[in-house]
């Protein structure tokens, strides 16, 4: 399970409207749509490994993860793919040829800054604020893309990880650039006073009371 990051944005209604789909949910694909095709709800790991081999996708930068990927790829066989796996494999190669990404998740990690779309989103009645959760990180590239579309609008972002006090802060965008920011430093680099400050900040963003446990 990922750590869930709560994100809150405050901006003009026209910006919020540009990020919300017909169902009323914040949808990153409106800001940065996947240019390929992938009509399956789940991704076959066998198909993805074969596509990574054929497309020459580099191993992960983390040595431990790279070692695991290399081991998995060394055992991958085209003959092990079931019919649907094979169709996914072919479509991933088509996607990579077209846009450089195998599937939506591959695209999302690089372009949205998080592997999934927004979850549990809500929009204020006046449509000047929106909040939603994302896996592991704040989707800053999405906000930058929207900010570039509305260069005159100011977008204020507030976010906090469920790992209270870490991976949290605020920043303001204008024309795709950060014009103001106050971001928590790594936990190990904080003083005790800073840790207390950012923990209080994260609790407020998450809407958790001081007596709730960090579970």
Order of alpha helices (4+ residues) and beta strands (2+ residues): beta-alpha-alpha-alpha-alpha-alpha-beta-beta-alpha-beta-beta-beta-alpha
